[in-house]
């Protein structure tokens, strides 16, 4: 048996043939104004949604026509999806479909009470975030508790930015204990401004946050080049659909730019086999579980991620984390901006070249005189 055939067999041991994860950006608009958000502020302030071009009824019709033969998992992200009423009503419809197994939602929980009045299904799984600059810990825990009571909470995310750290006034590993006591998993993420602006993280801060995640997950999420050249399910088992209905995926230039058709004109044509990844690194925290470069389970991926991280954390000395945290200056989490340095160094080199050229011209002029 050839190596590729073995890889494909191992992949299908963990991914059903007809499985499909559909990622939908409900809106980029958000009712929170977190200083570390990776979505540019101008996009967060534009109140366009996935329903700006097509109605909820049109979305339901198109999704049924194109994917009725698939075992579906939806992933709604934003912005803040739950402030869009049509998004809530679409999810209310989707949970009733037999072939929809799971619906992940990125949310800040600000509108969760209204959502729960409309939707009550364990198919819904919240990937929520605690933003201390926007809501108090006590108020947030109340909201998270309501979701947990209904078995709809998968994970809480906390961005370890200087703004958030000043608000909670405790090390992240102490905040983890607060949530552990409530049997809620708290994920710790690095300040988004690091990746978004091409910065370096301070070495001890980097090591501290890395220790709180399962190593291989962390490598993929830190954009380590582990996936290129490996077979991947992007396109076949994982797609994104924009608000106009165009279907895209990561993995290759064609998949990113031209895509796989449009759900509203019935032109969808997904690959029927795994594709060789051409990306330098996995572009999202969702996509890497579809790569045969690891053995993670893409189906209900967050559940496996939580289990791996909890296992890793069980072996870490709290005293070590205490001492490491004491050495971290939260005002210097992000230490270097590689883009700015490159621009500055380039300008310096150009100035030196021009200065030397001027000196040569002056020298020649004096000689001629």
N, C-alpha and C positions, 0 to 999 in steps of 0.2 A: 504494500500500500504506500502511495506517495505521501510526502510530508504534508502537502496541502489537504489531501483527503482526510488525514488524521486530525488536522486542525479543524476542518469543517465538522467532522463527527463530534469532536469535543465541544464545539460551539453549540451544536444542536442538542447536546445533552442538557444544556442549560437554557436554551431559547426555543420555544415552540415555533414551528415553521410559519404559522399564521399570526404570530405576535406582531403588534405594531404600536409603538409609542408615538403619539402625535403631540408636538409642542405648539402651543398657541400663545402669542403675546396678546393678552386681552386689551391692554393699553399701556402706554408709557407714562400716562398721567398718574400722579400719586398725591395723596392728601398729606403725606409726610414730607419734610424737607431736611433729610439727613445730610450732614455736611460731607459725608464720605461716600455718598451714593455713586455707583459706577455709571448710571444713566445721566447723560448731560442735562443740565438744568433746563435748557431750552426745550428739550424733548419732554421732560417731566411736566412742563407747564402747558403742553399742547393736549387738549382734551379730545384727541382722536382715539377711536377704539376699533376693535375687530369688526364692529357692526356699522362703521362709518360708510363702508362701500356695499355691504350686504346685510340684510335683515337676519334676525335670529331664525326665522322660519326658513330662509334660504340656506343658512348654515346647516340646519337639521336635515333638510332635504339632500344637500350635497354630501354630507358625511355619511348618510345612509346609503346613498347611491354608489358611493365610491368604496366604502370600507365595511359593508355588511358581512363580508366573509372573513373578517379579521377579528382576532382576539385583542381588544383595544385597551390601551392605557393612555389617558390624556394627561397632559401637563400644562396647566394654565400659569402663566407668569406675567410680570409687568415691569414697572408700575404696580398699582394695587388693583387686582382683578375684582375684588369683592365690592368695590364702590360702583361697579358697572352693573346696573340692574339686569340688563339683557344677558350678561355673563352668568349671573346667579340663576336666571331662569333657564339658560341653556344647560347648565350643570344639573338643574332639577330634572330636565328631560333626559339627559344622558345617563343618569344613575338608574333609570328604568329600563335601559336597553340590556338585554341578556348578554350581548357580546362585549359590553363595557365592563371590564373587571376592576378597574381602579382609576381614580381621578386625583392627581396630585395638584395642589394649589400652593403657590408662593403667596404669602399674605402677611401683613402686619397685624392682622386681627382687629383692626380698628372698627370694622363693620360686621364682626362675626356674629353678633347677636341677631341682627337682621337676616343674615345668611341662614342661621340655624332655624329661624322661623319658616323658611322656605324649603330647606334641604335637611333631611335627617337620614343619612345613609353611611354605613361603614365603608362603602366603596370610596368615599371621599377621604383623602389623606392630606393633612395640612403640613407643609414645610414652612413654618412661620419664623418670624424674626423679632427679637426683642431690641427695640431702639430706645435706649435710655434718654436720649436728647429729646424724644417726642412723647414718652409715656413713663410713668413711675413703675418701679419693679412690682410694687404691691398691686397696682391696677392691671399690669400685664399678666401677672400670675392668675388673677381672677378670670381673665379672658381665656388664658391657656387651659385653666381648670375646667371651664365649660366645654371646651372641645375634647379634652381628655376623657371626661365623663361619658362622652358619646363614642369613645374609641376611634376618634378621627385625627388624633395628633401623632405624627411620625417623629418630628424633630423641631427643636427651637435653635435658631442660628443667632450668634452674637458676634458682631464685628468688633475686634479688639483695637479700635481707633482711640486716639488720645481723647477725643470728645466723649466717647462712651465710657472710657475708663475713669475719667474725672467725675462723671455723673454717678457711677456705682461705687466708687471709692473702695474697691477691693480687687485683688488679683483675679484673673479669669478662672483659675482652678478653684478658688473659693466660691465663685458664682456657680460653677459646675456643681458643687456640693449642695447649694441651695436648691437647684433643680433636681438633683439626684434624690433628695429627700421627698420630692413630690413624684418620683418615678418618671421624670421627664428628662430626655436626653438633650443636653446643651452642646451644640457644636460651636467651636471657636474658629473664627475666620480672621485672617490678617486684614489690616486696613486696606480697603479696596483701592485707595489712591496709589498704593504701591504699584500694582499691575497696570492700573489705568494710565499712569503718567510715566511709565518706564523707570521706576525708582528701584533702589536697593532697600531691603529691610536691614535694620541693625542686627548684627549677628546673633546676639543673645535673645532678642525678641523673636527672630526667625526660628531659632532652635526651640524656644519655649513653645510656640504655637505648633511647630511640627511634631513635638513630642505628644501632643494631645490628639493626634490623628493616626489612623493606621498607616504605616509607612508607604505602602504601594499606592493607596488612595491619594495620599499626600503628594507623591511624585507626579501622578497624573494631573492633579488639580494645580500643581505648581508649574505646569507647562514643561515638564521634563520630556525630552524627545524619545518616548518609548514606543510609539504607535506606528510610525511611518514604515510602510512596507508590509504591515500585517493585514490579514483579512479582517474585515469589519462589517457589521450589520447596518451601518448608516445607509439610509436610502431604502433598504429592504425592510428593516425593523424599526427604524427611527427616522422621523421626518419633522420638519417645521412647516407650518402653513401661514403665510402672511395674510393681512386683512383683505387682500384682493383674491385670495384663494390659490395663489401660486405655491407649489410644493417644492421645498428645497431640503438639502441635508448637507452636513459637512462631509469630508472625505476626499473631495476632488474639486477642481476649479469648475468643471461642468455642473456638478451637483449644487455648487454654491451660487452660480451665476445664471445658468439656464434653467436648472431644476428639472422636475419630473412631471410637468404639466400643471393643469389648473382644475380644482375640484368643481368649479362652477360651470365649466364647459365640457366636462367629462373627458378630459384629455390626460388624465393621470396614468402614468406608465412607470411603475416602480421597478427597480432591478429585481430579477428573480433569483439572484445568487449573491453571495457575499462579495464585497468589492475590496480591492487593495487600497489601503489608506495612503493618500499622498500628502496629508497634512504634516507640518513639522512637529506639531503637538496637538493633543485633543483640545478643541476650542471651548468645551463646556463641561460642567460638572456632571452633566447627564450622559454625554456621548461616550465617555471612556469605558463604561461598562459593556459597550457593544463591541469593543475591540478584542480580538483573539490574543492580544498581547498580555491579557490577564484572564483570570478564571472567575471574575465577578459575575453575579447574576443580574442581568438587566431588568428582569421581571421583579417588580417591587424592590428596586435597587436600594432604596433608602433603608429598608429593614436590615439588609445585609451590612450596609455601611455602618449603621449604629452598633450592630453586634461586634463588628471588627474593632471599632474605636473603643468601645467599652472594654473589650478584652485587652487592648493595648494599654489603656489607662490603669488597669488593675495592677500592672507591674511597675508603675512609676512611684517613686518615693515622694510623698507630700513635702517632706523636709527639703528635698532637693529642689522642688519647684518653688518653695518659699525662698530659698537662698538665691536661686536663679532670678526670681522676680525682683528681688531687692536691688539687683545690679542693672535693671532695665529702667531707663529714663523714658517715660511715656511721651515726653515732648520731642524725643529724638528717635522715634520708631522708624521713620523713613529718613535715611541718612544721605542718599545720593540720588540725583536725577540724571540718569545716563544720557538722556536726550539733551538736557541743558549743558551737561559737561561736553558732549560731542560738539554742540553748536559753539560753545565758548572756545574749545580747543581749536576748532576749524577756523574761527575768526582770528584767533591768535596767530595761527600758522599763516593765514592770508596776510595779516598785518606785517609779519616778519618778511614774507616774500616781497611785499610791496615796498617795505623799508629798504631791503637790500637792493631792489631794482632802482629805487630813487638814488641810493648812494652810488650805484654804478653809473647812472646817468650824470650825476653831479661830477663824478671823477672824470668821466669822458669829456664833459663840458670844460672842466678846468684844464685838461690836457690840450684840448683843441684851442683854448684861449692862450 
